């Protein structure tokens, strides 16, 4: 198993907008070999932002890498951020983990 997580700092007061972006986007994940599951998680509110994490589970690191180089990935990220870039406080931070136990 391989876990890929992007952490987002979303400007305070813009949380619902961010959630709606994710609810309304086409991810194309269902058509990707090796994809297991996806969740969008809301974390704590800090000084000026709320932490969110997109959390995807893959069969393997290679399956995740193949996704990042696929047409499905390009389609899913074609409008990433769009005109709402001001809701983000910096770029997402990617963190990846391999299952060890």
PDB file as gemmi writes it, atoms N, CA and C in Angstrom:
CRYST1    1.000    1.000    1.000  90.00  90.00  90.00 P 1                      
ATOM      1  N   UNK A   1       0.840  -1.179   0.000  1.00  0.00           N  
ATOM      2  CA  UNK A   1       0.000   0.000   0.000  1.00  0.00           C  
ATOM      3  C   UNK A   1       0.884   1.241   0.000  1.00  0.00           C  
ATOM      4  N   UNK A   2       0.390   2.283  -0.645  1.00  0.00           N  
ATOM      5  CA  UNK A   2       1.104   3.550  -0.745  1.00  0.00           C  
ATOM      6  C   UNK A   2       0.091   4.668  -0.519  1.00  0.00           C  
ATOM      7  N   UNK A   3       0.453   5.624   0.302  1.00  0.00           N  
ATOM      8  CA  UNK A   3      -0.436   6.727   0.634  1.00  0.00           C  
ATOM      9  C   UNK A   3       0.178   8.034   0.143  1.00  0.00           C  
ATOM     10  N   UNK A   4      -0.616   8.814  -0.587  1.00  0.00           N  
ATOM     11  CA  UNK A   4      -0.187  10.140  -1.043  1.00  0.00           C  
ATOM     12  C   UNK A   4      -1.120  11.173  -0.429  1.00  0.00           C  
ATOM     13  N   UNK A   5      -0.526  12.193   0.186  1.00  0.00           N  
ATOM     14  CA  UNK A   5      -1.319  13.193   0.880  1.00  0.00           C  
ATOM     15  C   UNK A   5      -0.805  14.590   0.525  1.00  0.00           C  
ATOM     16  N   UNK A   6      -1.717  15.434   0.071  1.00  0.00           N  
ATOM     17  CA  UNK A   6      -1.408  16.848  -0.144  1.00  0.00           C  
ATOM     18  C   UNK A   6      -2.031  17.639   0.984  1.00  0.00           C  
ATOM     19  N   UNK A   7      -1.229  18.495   1.596  1.00  0.00           N  
ATOM     20  CA  UNK A   7      -1.718  19.362   2.675  1.00  0.00           C  
ATOM     21  C   UNK A   7      -1.903  20.761   2.103  1.00  0.00           C  
ATOM     22  N   UNK A   8      -3.056  21.345   2.403  1.00  0.00           N  
ATOM     23  CA  UNK A   8      -3.425  22.663   1.899  1.00  0.00           C  
ATOM     24  C   UNK A   8      -3.683  23.609   3.061  1.00  0.00           C  
ATOM     25  N   UNK A   9      -3.172  24.816   2.970  1.00  0.00           N  
ATOM     26  CA  UNK A   9      -3.516  25.877   3.906  1.00  0.00           C  
ATOM     27  C   UNK A   9      -4.542  26.761   3.196  1.00  0.00           C  
ATOM     28  N   UNK A  10      -5.763  26.761   3.741  1.00  0.00           N  
ATOM     29  CA  UNK A  10      -6.881  27.491   3.138  1.00  0.00           C  
ATOM     30  C   UNK A  10      -7.211  28.688   4.017  1.00  0.00           C  
ATOM     31  N   UNK A  11      -7.306  29.839   3.395  1.00  0.00           N  
ATOM     32  CA  UNK A  11      -7.582  31.077   4.125  1.00  0.00           C  
ATOM     33  C   UNK A  11      -8.839  30.932   4.973  1.00  0.00           C  
ATOM     34  N   UNK A  12      -8.756  31.389   6.213  1.00  0.00           N  
ATOM     35  CA  UNK A  12      -9.905  31.347   7.119  1.00  0.00           C  
ATOM     36  C   UNK A  12     -11.103  32.034   6.480  1.00  0.00           C  
ATOM     37  N   UNK A  13     -12.260  31.392   6.620  1.00  0.00           N  
ATOM     38  CA  UNK A  13     -13.477  31.916   6.037  1.00  0.00           C  
ATOM     39  C   UNK A  13     -13.746  31.413   4.632  1.00  0.00           C  
ATOM     40  N   UNK A  14     -12.778  30.721   4.024  1.00  0.00           N  
ATOM     41  CA  UNK A  14     -12.918  30.232   2.643  1.00  0.00           C  
ATOM     42  C   UNK A  14     -13.045  28.707   2.597  1.00  0.00           C  
ATOM     43  N   UNK A  15     -13.231  28.086   3.757  1.00  0.00           N  
ATOM     44  CA  UNK A  15     -13.252  26.631   3.851  1.00  0.00           C  
ATOM     45  C   UNK A  15     -14.349  25.997   2.994  1.00  0.00           C  
ATOM     46  N   UNK A  16     -15.553  26.548   3.057  1.00  0.00           N  
ATOM     47  CA  UNK A  16     -16.656  25.953   2.297  1.00  0.00           C  
ATOM     48  C   UNK A  16     -16.405  26.044   0.800  1.00  0.00           C  
ATOM     49  N   UNK A  17     -15.833  27.136   0.348  1.00  0.00           N  
ATOM     50  CA  UNK A  17     -15.470  27.283  -1.069  1.00  0.00           C  
ATOM     51  C   UNK A  17     -14.505  26.176  -1.487  1.00  0.00           C  
ATOM     52  N   UNK A  18     -13.499  25.936  -0.653  1.00  0.00           N  
ATOM     53  CA  UNK A  18     -12.504  24.901  -0.929  1.00  0.00           C  
ATOM     54  C   UNK A  18     -13.174  23.529  -1.007  1.00  0.00           C  
ATOM     55  N   UNK A  19     -14.034  23.235  -0.058  1.00  0.00           N  
ATOM     56  CA  UNK A  19     -14.738  21.951  -0.044  1.00  0.00           C  
ATOM     57  C   UNK A  19     -15.573  21.798  -1.313  1.00  0.00           C  
ATOM     58  N   UNK A  20     -16.251  22.846  -1.721  1.00  0.00           N  
ATOM     59  CA  UNK A  20     -17.088  22.788  -2.916  1.00  0.00           C  
ATOM     60  C   UNK A  20     -16.267  22.576  -4.174  1.00  0.00           C  
ATOM     61  N   UNK A  21     -15.074  23.143  -4.236  1.00  0.00           N  
ATOM     62  CA  UNK A  21     -14.186  22.891  -5.381  1.00  0.00           C  
ATOM     63  C   UNK A  21     -13.945  21.395  -5.507  1.00  0.00           C  
ATOM     64  N   UNK A  22     -13.646  20.749  -4.384  1.00  0.00           N  
ATOM     65  CA  UNK A  22     -13.366  19.307  -4.395  1.00  0.00           C  
ATOM     66  C   UNK A  22     -14.628  18.494  -4.660  1.00  0.00           C  
ATOM     67  N   UNK A  23     -15.756  18.922  -4.152  1.00  0.00           N  
ATOM     68  CA  UNK A  23     -17.007  18.189  -4.380  1.00  0.00           C  
ATOM     69  C   UNK A  23     -17.424  18.225  -5.840  1.00  0.00           C  
ATOM     70  N   UNK A  24     -17.104  19.298  -6.526  1.00  0.00           N  
ATOM     71  CA  UNK A  24     -17.581  19.501  -7.897  1.00  0.00           C  
ATOM     72  C   UNK A  24     -16.565  19.166  -8.977  1.00  0.00           C  
ATOM     73  N   UNK A  25     -15.376  18.722  -8.615  1.00  0.00           N  
ATOM     74  CA  UNK A  25     -14.366  18.451  -9.637  1.00  0.00           C  
ATOM     75  C   UNK A  25     -14.417  17.000 -10.086  1.00  0.00           C  
ATOM     76  N   UNK A  26     -14.020  16.771 -11.315  1.00  0.00           N  
ATOM     77  CA  UNK A  26     -13.883  15.419 -11.836  1.00  0.00           C  
ATOM     78  C   UNK A  26     -12.475  14.946 -11.504  1.00  0.00           C  
ATOM     79  N   UNK A  27     -12.364  13.826 -10.790  1.00  0.00           N  
ATOM     80  CA  UNK A  27     -11.041  13.341 -10.400  1.00  0.00           C  
ATOM     81  C   UNK A  27     -10.494  12.298 -11.354  1.00  0.00           C  
ATOM     82  N   UNK A  28     -11.371  11.555 -12.030  1.00  0.00           N  
ATOM     83  CA  UNK A  28     -10.994  10.495 -12.957  1.00  0.00           C  
ATOM     84  C   UNK A  28     -10.251   9.352 -12.268  1.00  0.00           C  
ATOM     85  N   UNK A  29     -10.264   9.321 -10.941  1.00  0.00           N  
ATOM     86  CA  UNK A  29      -9.521   8.294 -10.204  1.00  0.00           C  
ATOM     87  C   UNK A  29     -10.080   6.894 -10.412  1.00  0.00           C  
ATOM     88  N   UNK A  30     -11.375   6.766 -10.569  1.00  0.00           N  
ATOM     89  CA  UNK A  30     -11.985   5.444 -10.703  1.00  0.00           C  
ATOM     90  C   UNK A  30     -11.442   4.672 -11.896  1.00  0.00           C  
ATOM     91  N   UNK A  31     -10.952   5.376 -12.905  1.00  0.00           N  
ATOM     92  CA  UNK A  31     -10.436   4.715 -14.108  1.00  0.00           C  
ATOM     93  C   UNK A  31      -8.939   4.415 -14.039  1.00  0.00           C  
ATOM     94  N   UNK A  32      -8.300   4.712 -12.913  1.00  0.00           N  
ATOM     95  CA  UNK A  32      -6.848   4.571 -12.809  1.00  0.00           C  
ATOM     96  C   UNK A  32      -6.469   3.247 -12.148  1.00  0.00           C  
ATOM     97  N   UNK A  33      -5.657   2.428 -12.824  1.00  0.00           N  
ATOM     98  CA  UNK A  33      -5.210   1.172 -12.218  1.00  0.00           C  
ATOM     99  C   UNK A  33      -4.428   1.421 -10.921  1.00  0.00           C  
ATOM    100  N   UNK A  34      -4.719   0.636  -9.904  1.00  0.00           N  
ATOM    101  CA  UNK A  34      -3.995   0.738  -8.644  1.00  0.00           C  
ATOM    102  C   UNK A  34      -4.588   1.690  -7.635  1.00  0.00           C  
ATOM    103  N   UNK A  35      -5.601   2.464  -8.019  1.00  0.00           N  
ATOM    104  CA  UNK A  35      -6.251   3.395  -7.089  1.00  0.00           C  
ATOM    105  C   UNK A  35      -7.151   2.625  -6.141  1.00  0.00           C  
ATOM    106  N   UNK A  36      -7.087   2.951  -4.832  1.00  0.00           N  
ATOM    107  CA  UNK A  36      -7.902   2.279  -3.822  1.00  0.00           C  
ATOM    108  C   UNK A  36      -8.974   3.191  -3.232  1.00  0.00           C  
ATOM    109  N   UNK A  37      -8.580   4.367  -2.722  1.00  0.00           N  
ATOM    110  CA  UNK A  37      -9.563   5.236  -2.071  1.00  0.00           C  
ATOM    111  C   UNK A  37      -9.049   6.671  -1.984  1.00  0.00           C  
ATOM    112  N   UNK A  38     -10.008   7.573  -1.711  1.00  0.00           N  
ATOM    113  CA  UNK A  38      -9.696   9.002  -1.578  1.00  0.00           C  
ATOM    114  C   UNK A  38     -10.564   9.600  -0.488  1.00  0.00           C  
ATOM    115  N   UNK A  39      -9.983  10.492   0.291  1.00  0.00           N  
ATOM    116  CA  UNK A  39     -10.712  11.292   1.270  1.00  0.00           C  
ATOM    117  C   UNK A  39     -10.150  12.710   1.267  1.00  0.00           C  
ATOM    118  N   UNK A  40     -11.018  13.677   1.544  1.00  0.00           N  
ATOM    119  CA  UNK A  40     -10.582  15.047   1.803  1.00  0.00           C  
ATOM    120  C   UNK A  40     -10.836  15.290   3.278  1.00  0.00           C  
ATOM    121  N   UNK A  41      -9.805  15.653   4.002  1.00  0.00           N  
ATOM    122  CA  UNK A  41      -9.867  15.800   5.453  1.00  0.00           C  
ATOM    123  C   UNK A  41      -9.686  17.258   5.852  1.00  0.00           C  
ATOM    124  N   UNK A  42     -10.484  17.707   6.808  1.00  0.00           N  
ATOM    125  CA  UNK A  42     -10.364  19.065   7.333  1.00  0.00           C  
ATOM    126  C   UNK A  42      -9.716  18.992   8.702  1.00  0.00           C  
ATOM    127  N   UNK A  43      -8.656  19.770   8.878  1.00  0.00           N  
ATOM    128  CA  UNK A  43      -7.923  19.791  10.129  1.00  0.00           C  
ATOM    129  C   UNK A  43      -8.215  21.045  10.932  1.00  0.00           C  
ATOM    130  N   UNK A  44      -7.287  21.396  11.797  1.00  0.00           N  
ATOM    131  CA  UNK A  44      -7.508  22.528  12.698  1.00  0.00           C  
ATOM    132  C   UNK A  44      -7.431  23.878  11.989  1.00  0.00           C  
ATOM    133  N   UNK A  45      -8.072  24.852  12.618  1.00  0.00           N  
ATOM    134  CA  UNK A  45      -7.956  26.228  12.180  1.00  0.00           C  
ATOM    135  C   UNK A  45      -6.829  26.860  12.976  1.00  0.00           C  
ATOM    136  N   UNK A  46      -5.857  27.415  12.274  1.00  0.00           N  
ATOM    137  CA  UNK A  46      -4.715  28.071  12.904  1.00  0.00           C  
ATOM    138  C   UNK A  46      -4.851  29.576  12.689  1.00  0.00           C  
ATOM    139  N   UNK A  47      -3.818  30.287  12.931  1.00  0.00           N  
ATOM    140  CA  UNK A  47      -3.851  31.737  12.754  1.00  0.00           C  
ATOM    141  C   UNK A  47      -3.966  32.080  11.271  1.00  0.00           C  
ATOM    142  N   UNK A  48      -5.172  32.351  10.807  1.00  0.00           N  
ATOM    143  CA  UNK A  48      -5.377  32.811   9.438  1.00  0.00           C  
ATOM    144  C   UNK A  48      -5.647  31.728   8.411  1.00  0.00           C  
ATOM    145  N   UNK A  49      -5.603  30.464   8.787  1.00  0.00           N  
ATOM    146  CA  UNK A  49      -5.876  29.413   7.807  1.00  0.00           C  
ATOM    147  C   UNK A  49      -6.394  28.147   8.486  1.00  0.00           C  
ATOM    148  N   UNK A  50      -7.029  27.318   7.656  1.00  0.00           N  
ATOM    149  CA  UNK A  50      -7.471  25.987   8.076  1.00  0.00           C  
ATOM    150  C   UNK A  50      -6.682  24.970   7.271  1.00  0.00           C  
ATOM    151  N   UNK A  51      -6.218  23.943   7.934  1.00  0.00           N  
ATOM    152  CA  UNK A  51      -5.450  22.892   7.284  1.00  0.00           C  
ATOM    153  C   UNK A  51      -6.393  21.836   6.716  1.00  0.00           C  
ATOM    154  N   UNK A  52      -6.172  21.473   5.458  1.00  0.00           N  
ATOM    155  CA  UNK A  52      -6.891  20.380   4.799  1.00  0.00           C  
ATOM    156  C   UNK A  52      -5.862  19.401   4.248  1.00  0.00           C  
ATOM    157  N   UNK A  53      -6.279  18.152   4.061  1.00  0.00           N  
ATOM    158  CA  UNK A  53      -5.412  17.158   3.431  1.00  0.00           C  
ATOM    159  C   UNK A  53      -6.231  16.310   2.473  1.00  0.00           C  
ATOM    160  N   UNK A  54      -5.738  16.162   1.250  1.00  0.00           N  
ATOM    161  CA  UNK A  54      -6.307  15.170   0.344  1.00  0.00           C  
ATOM    162  C   UNK A  54      -5.493  13.899   0.566  1.00  0.00           C  
ATOM    163  N   UNK A  55      -6.181  12.790   0.691  1.00  0.00           N  
ATOM    164  CA  UNK A  55      -5.565  11.541   1.144  1.00  0.00           C  
ATOM    165  C   UNK A  55      -5.969  10.446   0.156  1.00  0.00           C  
ATOM    166  N   UNK A  56      -5.018   9.945  -0.636  1.00  0.00           N  
ATOM    167  CA  UNK A  56      -5.336   8.873  -1.580  1.00  0.00           C  
ATOM    168  C   UNK A  56      -4.497   7.642  -1.269  1.00  0.00           C  
ATOM    169  N   UNK A  57      -5.125   6.481  -1.425  1.00  0.00           N  
ATOM    170  CA  UNK A  57      -4.472   5.207  -1.161  1.00  0.00           C  
ATOM    171  C   UNK A  57      -4.327   4.466  -2.488  1.00  0.00           C  
ATOM    172  N   UNK A  58      -3.138   3.910  -2.677  1.00  0.00           N  
ATOM    173  CA  UNK A  58      -2.776   3.227  -3.913  1.00  0.00           C  
ATOM    174  C   UNK A  58      -2.247   1.831  -3.607  1.00  0.00           C  
ATOM    175  N   UNK A  59      -2.331   0.937  -4.572  1.00  0.00           N  
ATOM    176  CA  UNK A  59      -1.798  -0.414  -4.402  1.00  0.00           C  
ATOM    177  C   UNK A  59      -0.284  -0.393  -4.212  1.00  0.00           C  
ATOM    178  N   UNK A  60       0.374   0.572  -4.883  1.00  0.00           N  
ATOM    179  CA  UNK A  60       1.837   0.618  -4.838  1.00  0.00           C  
ATOM    180  C   UNK A  60       2.323   2.026  -5.181  1.00  0.00           C  
ATOM    181  N   UNK A  61       3.591   2.264  -4.887  1.00  0.00           N  
ATOM    182  CA  UNK A  61       4.204   3.538  -5.260  1.00  0.00           C  
ATOM    183  C   UNK A  61       4.183   3.700  -6.779  1.00  0.00           C  
ATOM    184  N   UNK A  62       4.425   2.617  -7.490  1.00  0.00           N  
ATOM    185  CA  UNK A  62       4.435   2.682  -8.954  1.00  0.00           C  
ATOM    186  C   UNK A  62       3.065   3.062  -9.502  1.00  0.00           C  
ATOM    187  N   UNK A  63       1.995   2.541  -8.899  1.00  0.00           N  
ATOM    188  CA  UNK A  63       0.641   2.907  -9.336  1.00  0.00           C  
ATOM    189  C   UNK A  63       0.417   4.408  -9.170  1.00  0.00           C  
ATOM    190  N   UNK A  64       0.879   4.976  -8.052  1.00  0.00           N  
ATOM    191  CA  UNK A  64       0.752   6.417  -7.835  1.00  0.00           C  
ATOM    192  C   UNK A  64       1.570   7.194  -8.869  1.00  0.00           C  
ATOM    193  N   UNK A  65       2.811   6.775  -9.092  1.00  0.00           N  
ATOM    194  CA  UNK A  65       3.655   7.463 -10.084  1.00  0.00           C  
ATOM    195  C   UNK A  65       3.035   7.401 -11.474  1.00  0.00           C  
ATOM    196  N   UNK A  66       2.472   6.241 -11.823  1.00  0.00           N  
ATOM    197  CA  UNK A  66       1.816   6.110 -13.127  1.00  0.00           C  
ATOM    198  C   UNK A  66       0.642   7.075 -13.240  1.00  0.00           C  
ATOM    199  N   UNK A  67      -0.116   7.239 -12.144  1.00  0.00           N  
ATOM    200  CA  UNK A  67      -1.228   8.195 -12.122  1.00  0.00           C  
ATOM    201  C   UNK A  67      -0.735   9.603 -12.409  1.00  0.00           C  
ATOM    202  N   UNK A  68       0.386  10.002 -11.788  1.00  0.00           N  
ATOM    203  CA  UNK A  68       0.871  11.375 -11.947  1.00  0.00           C  
ATOM    204  C   UNK A  68       1.352  11.666 -13.365  1.00  0.00           C  
ATOM    205  N   UNK A  69       1.556  10.618 -14.156  1.00  0.00           N  
ATOM    206  CA  UNK A  69       2.006  10.804 -15.535  1.00  0.00           C  
ATOM    207  C   UNK A  69       0.928  10.426 -16.550  1.00  0.00           C  
ATOM    208  N   UNK A  70      -0.297  10.247 -16.062  1.00  0.00           N  
ATOM    209  CA  UNK A  70      -1.385   9.786 -16.926  1.00  0.00           C  
ATOM    210  C   UNK A  70      -2.212  10.931 -17.492  1.00  0.00           C  
ATOM    211  N   UNK A  71      -2.979  10.603 -18.511  1.00  0.00           N  
ATOM    212  CA  UNK A  71      -3.925  11.559 -19.080  1.00  0.00           C  
ATOM    213  C   UNK A  71      -5.008  11.903 -18.051  1.00  0.00           C  
ATOM    214  N   UNK A  72      -5.410  10.924 -17.251  1.00  0.00           N  
ATOM    215  CA  UNK A  72      -6.410  11.161 -16.207  1.00  0.00           C  
ATOM    216  C   UNK A  72      -5.912  12.225 -15.225  1.00  0.00           C  
ATOM    217  N   UNK A  73      -4.640  12.182 -14.858  1.00  0.00           N  
ATOM    218  CA  UNK A  73      -4.051  13.179 -13.954  1.00  0.00           C  
ATOM    219  C   UNK A  73      -4.104  14.564 -14.592  1.00  0.00           C  
ATOM    220  N   UNK A  74      -3.715  14.647 -15.855  1.00  0.00           N  
ATOM    221  CA  UNK A  74      -3.726  15.942 -16.549  1.00  0.00           C  
ATOM    222  C   UNK A  74      -5.147  16.511 -16.602  1.00  0.00           C  
ATOM    223  N   UNK A  75      -6.129  15.659 -16.894  1.00  0.00           N  
ATOM    224  CA  UNK A  75      -7.522  16.116 -16.945  1.00  0.00           C  
ATOM    225  C   UNK A  75      -7.993  16.571 -15.562  1.00  0.00           C  
ATOM    226  N   UNK A  76      -7.658  15.820 -14.530  1.00  0.00           N  
ATOM    227  CA  UNK A  76      -8.110  16.142 -13.172  1.00  0.00           C  
ATOM    228  C   UNK A  76      -7.505  17.436 -12.657  1.00  0.00           C  
ATOM    229  N   UNK A  77      -6.310  17.777 -13.118  1.00  0.00           N  
ATOM    230  CA  UNK A  77      -5.618  18.962 -12.623  1.00  0.00           C  
ATOM    231  C   UNK A  77      -5.610  20.120 -13.614  1.00  0.00           C  
ATOM    232  N   UNK A  78      -6.367  19.992 -14.696  1.00  0.00           N  
ATOM    233  CA  UNK A  78      -6.370  21.023 -15.743  1.00  0.00           C  
ATOM    234  C   UNK A  78      -6.778  22.382 -15.208  1.00  0.00           C  
ATOM    235  N   UNK A  79      -7.706  22.408 -14.255  1.00  0.00           N  
ATOM    236  CA  UNK A  79      -8.188  23.690 -13.709  1.00  0.00           C  
ATOM    237  C   UNK A  79      -7.875  23.816 -12.227  1.00  0.00           C  
ATOM    238  N   UNK A  80      -6.834  23.154 -11.780  1.00  0.00           N  
ATOM    239  CA  UNK A  80      -6.490  23.186 -10.346  1.00  0.00           C  
ATOM    240  C   UNK A  80      -6.274  24.624  -9.889  1.00  0.00           C  
ATOM    241  N   UNK A  81      -7.009  24.986  -8.865  1.00  0.00           N  
ATOM    242  CA  UNK A  81      -6.902  26.364  -8.363  1.00  0.00           C  
ATOM    243  C   UNK A  81      -7.807  27.307  -9.116  1.00  0.00           C  
ATOM    244  N   UNK A  82      -7.768  27.230 -10.433  1.00  0.00           N  
ATOM    245  CA  UNK A  82      -8.620  28.077 -11.264  1.00  0.00           C  
ATOM    246  C   UNK A  82      -8.510  29.535 -10.884  1.00  0.00           C  
ATOM    247  N   UNK A  83      -9.646  30.182 -10.815  1.00  0.00           N  
ATOM    248  CA  UNK A  83      -9.669  31.605 -10.487  1.00  0.00           C  
ATOM    249  C   UNK A  83      -9.718  31.831  -8.977  1.00  0.00           C  
ATOM    250  N   UNK A  84      -9.699  30.769  -8.212  1.00  0.00           N  
ATOM    251  CA  UNK A  84      -9.838  30.863  -6.753  1.00  0.00           C  
ATOM    252  C   UNK A  84      -8.494  30.707  -6.041  1.00  0.00           C  
ATOM    253  N   UNK A  85      -7.411  30.986  -6.698  1.00  0.00           N  
ATOM    254  CA  UNK A  85      -6.087  30.777  -6.106  1.00  0.00           C  
ATOM    255  C   UNK A  85      -5.883  31.554  -4.809  1.00  0.00           C  
ATOM    256  N   UNK A  86      -6.639  32.616  -4.610  1.00  0.00           N  
ATOM    257  CA  UNK A  86      -6.449  33.430  -3.408  1.00  0.00           C  
ATOM    258  C   UNK A  86      -6.977  32.752  -2.144  1.00  0.00           C  
ATOM    259  N   UNK A  87      -7.648  31.618  -2.276  1.00  0.00           N  
ATOM    260  CA  UNK A  87      -8.088  30.914  -1.070  1.00  0.00           C  
ATOM    261  C   UNK A  87      -6.954  30.085  -0.471  1.00  0.00           C  
ATOM    262  N   UNK A  88      -5.900  29.862  -1.247  1.00  0.00           N  
ATOM    263  CA  UNK A  88      -4.760  29.059  -0.786  1.00  0.00           C  
ATOM    264  C   UNK A  88      -3.657  29.956  -0.233  1.00  0.00           C  
ATOM    265  N   UNK A  89      -3.077  29.565   0.874  1.00  0.00           N  
ATOM    266  CA  UNK A  89      -1.918  30.277   1.424  1.00  0.00           C  
ATOM    267  C   UNK A  89      -0.685  29.442   1.089  1.00  0.00           C  
ATOM    268  N   UNK A  90      -0.259  29.554  -0.142  1.00  0.00           N  
ATOM    269  CA  UNK A  90       0.885  28.797  -0.630  1.00  0.00           C  
ATOM    270  C   UNK A  90       0.464  27.538  -1.362  1.00  0.00           C  
ATOM    271  N   UNK A  91       1.431  26.872  -1.984  1.00  0.00           N  
ATOM    272  CA  UNK A  91       1.140  25.654  -2.747  1.00  0.00           C  
ATOM    273  C   UNK A  91       0.878  24.470  -1.812  1.00  0.00           C  
ATOM    274  N   UNK A  92       0.229  23.418  -2.326  1.00  0.00           N  
ATOM    275  CA  UNK A  92       0.037  22.231  -1.500  1.00  0.00           C  
ATOM    276  C   UNK A  92       1.379  21.569  -1.196  1.00  0.00           C  
ATOM    277  N   UNK A  93       1.426  20.870  -0.077  1.00  0.00           N  
ATOM    278  CA  UNK A  93       2.641  20.153   0.329  1.00  0.00           C  
ATOM    279  C   UNK A  93       2.362  18.664   0.202  1.00  0.00           C  
ATOM    280  N   UNK A  94       3.066  18.005  -0.719  1.00  0.00           N  
ATOM    281  CA  UNK A  94       2.901  16.576  -0.950  1.00  0.00           C  
ATOM    282  C   UNK A  94       3.720  15.778   0.055  1.00  0.00           C  
ATOM    283  N   UNK A  95       3.074  14.776   0.655  1.00  0.00           N  
ATOM    284  CA  UNK A  95       3.742  13.852   1.567  1.00  0.00           C  
ATOM    285  C   UNK A  95       3.319  12.447   1.165  1.00  0.00           C  
ATOM    286  N   UNK A  96       4.264  11.536   0.995  1.00  0.00           N  
ATOM    287  CA  UNK A  96       3.964  10.177   0.569  1.00  0.00           C  
ATOM    288  C   UNK A  96       4.542   9.175   1.566  1.00  0.00           C  
ATOM    289  N   UNK A  97       3.837   8.042   1.703  1.00  0.00           N  
ATOM    290  CA  UNK A  97       4.218   7.030   2.686  1.00  0.00           C  
ATOM    291  C   UNK A  97       4.034   5.642   2.105  1.00  0.00           C  
ATOM    292  N   UNK A  98       4.990   4.760   2.396  1.00  0.00           N  
ATOM    293  CA  UNK A  98       4.891   3.349   2.044  1.00  0.00           C  
ATOM    294  C   UNK A  98       4.452   2.563   3.276  1.00  0.00           C  
ATOM    295  N   UNK A  99       3.613   1.561   3.049  1.00  0.00           N  
ATOM    296  CA  UNK A  99       3.219   0.693   4.149  1.00  0.00           C  
ATOM    297  C   UNK A  99       4.408  -0.182   4.537  1.00  0.00           C  
ATOM    298  N   UNK A 100       4.711  -0.241   5.813  1.00  0.00           N  
ATOM    299  CA  UNK A 100       5.843  -1.042   6.277  1.00  0.00           C  
ATOM    300  C   UNK A 100       5.419  -2.165   7.215  1.00  0.00           C  
ATOM    301  N   UNK A 101       4.234  -2.100   7.778  1.00  0.00           N  
ATOM    302  CA  UNK A 101       3.721  -3.173   8.635  1.00  0.00           C  
ATOM    303  C   UNK A 101       2.294  -3.491   8.219  1.00  0.00           C  
TER     304      UNK A 101                                                      
END                                                                             
